[in-house]
Amino acid sequence: MKIIDLRTMRGPSYWSVKHYKLIVMKVDLQDLADVWSNAMPVLAERLPMLLPELGQPQPAESEKSAQKHPPLTDEQLADGEPLGHVIQHVALALQRMAGMPVYWGKSYPAHQEGVEFVVFSYQEERAGRMAAEAAVQLVDDLCHGREVNVKPIIDELHEIREEEFFGPSTWSIVSEAASRNIPYIQLKNSSIIQLGYGVNQKRIWATTTSYTSHAGVEVAGNKNRTKAMLKDSGVPVPNGTTVYSEDGLRDAVEELGFPIVTKPLDGNHGKGATIRITNWEDAVEGLKAAQKYSRAVIVEQFIEGDDYRMLVVNGKLIAAAKRTPAAVKGNGTKTIQQLIDEVNTDSRRGVGHEKVLTSIKADQHTIDLLSKQDLTLESVLPAGRELYLKSTANISTGGTATDVTDLVHPYNLLLAERVAGIVGLDICGIDLLTSDIAIPLNETRGAVIEVNAAPGFRMHISPTEGLPRNVAAPVVDMLFPTGSTARIPIFAVTGTNGKTTTSQLLAHIVASKGYKVGFTTTNGIYIQGVQLQSGDCTGGQSAEFVLKDPTVNFAVLETARGGMLRSGLGFHTCDVAIVTNVAADHLGMRDIYTVEEMAAVKGVLPRTVRKNGWAVLNADDDLVYAMREKLECRVALFSMDEHNPRIREHAENGGLAAVYEEGYITIYKNSYKLRIDRAAEFPITFGGRATFNIENSLAAALACYCYGFDKDEIKQALRTFVPSAAKTPGRMNVYKFPQFEVIVDYAHNTHGIEKFAQFLNATEATHKVGVISGLGDRRDEDTLGFSRIAGTIFDEIILRQDRDLRGKTAEQLKEIMERGLRLDNRDLPITYIENEMDAIDHVLATAKAGSVIVMFTENIKATLKKLDDFEASLAQ
């Protein structure tokens, strides 16, 4: 058994539009065919013991969803469940046992005999990929009778989760944003999360935000400065000083007396802090502990009282919690270590941030605390005695929290809000010691002991006792106030042909309205008309590039098959999706073998349109027209046939459509017709000869009209879109030289060249020459179909080769292309020149007067440069 292919989906994809984060694995199972029947009883016996999570059903909001994704039962294993299905459930169970609650998956046979697709959800990408490989190996080992130990696998998956999953504070904000339909992107190689898109984006880093003041963070980070500012503003703070050595410590002790507290000047989260110091030896140890984090150490009087955390967001007290250090209570029989182990059996406790509480770890700090009380981990505590195991009450070290928000005295509430304002933090954690939070701090002789930038939320969202508080909601309210938006409009385009030109038309129309447009095409990524990346940029990463740009307020995203199959879409919803057509191209690649399967891939895009958005579909294409049946959004249709019955029915039912009618781009709206303009007036149509660009103009005009653009604005934009090597590289670039004309285009499949043939047949010329090549990643029949049409529309062919032969040899492509070119034109002159630039040099040197030369280019940039240089040489 081996993995043939392993892909990670990060957005809506062919495998699921709803479940974004998926591992797609193609597994060869043929070598298990002989042992499978004997292995089934072994799997039925061993798997449930090794993976207790295997039989756990998905937490379901309804009985229907529970039935849709049931657990894998012992009976199913014994009865011979399909092997791919078993692997899917094992991969999910491994992740769940490592603290990642994932449940969704499916498996089904691939086109090849003995090969299956296994698809399942993941929480962390690296963990998902590891779980895939581990699941295959585990099942293979069991089937062949090899020993299996899952603990190292679970441990490593757990480590990945702790390293890569959002902390509880970050996750609370992200999940709150997601519940409001606010998209998020984790910025590469960082813990910074972008909420929203383009100009409307905000960022968070744990609980610091785009609005967090750097000055406020600096103040909070310097405890002396913080204390001085608070004291000047009448806030009760402990008396204290800063020391750098034992001599300074001695002076501080003489001034303050015992008990004291030592803590690093620039510390946080309780690191290096020692409290309730009552003698000189412990004071020296406290100094050393603090100086591990900061040379400067604060020494201040110890304030009696309980530890409270007040959380202020955007100037308002949101929550308060009483914090208790990790502790155990004796029963007269168990050792301290046994009591710790007993506490850690609480299902709410886990490693790190895995659960609402952290397991208590008896580290060196704990051992030192015990030693000061003449105790060890083997000591037996008397019944009823409570023993604190940490000197600070941090949740991350095993402490507990009790919500006291409703008990806070108004004086203390005002105090907390004043402290946040004095320090200057939008999200502020205020630590104070007092005997009772329901009594004014100045009456209990309590004090504010610390102010924290980026305070943790876990104690508030999941307190040990009391009401959980949705403290993330006011954060999101602050970042995105009522009436604001987190998104930018997204137009997305897919199809076999016309995607790039349609995307460019859309970007031009949108930009003419004054928007700052970011758009992606097979030529590159453009931000406000400036190309920032070149090459094929039609995948998810390119989409994210645009959506992350802080200057963009409108996105137009060409979305190709390759990116969708490789990693899914780079966005979850869009406002308008256009599907130009679906034809036989790229079949046989990435396990898509039929046009119907290709239509299912392209159909992912319109299914991501928001409910009030629009899917703009080609009514002349049966497969595209059929996509409307699975959509929840509004549908608009376009057609080159003014008599198309689908358009008539759609319009009669109140639908919106665009039709090429009597030479005009016409919008059908209910019983009315709105004529945009004569298509021949648009430069992109070359006087109406380029019917494929009339079709692209139809789609672009309809999409913009659906979104709310005025028809006159659309008309003006289409009239001012002039194709050129700079604006539409490789798409109908025309060079008019004194004796002949050159057209550079990117037609690369049968459907594309069929459309181009209509244009070329309507173009007058004494001689028509084609510079063409075959593509190695197409089926032989597709290459034959392409070359056959080329053989009928050109008087002469210059046959070349691409730089990347994509799996075939030059000899194979040459033979297929020559055979196809002469299927209907046996005497067609063919000159074979392998290198594209050499082929261009030849055709330019031998061009006849009055001829039209068409270059279907691979290397667009080099081809256009050569033609520019040739044009410049003629001017000399």
Disulfide bonds with the S-S distance in Angstrom:
none
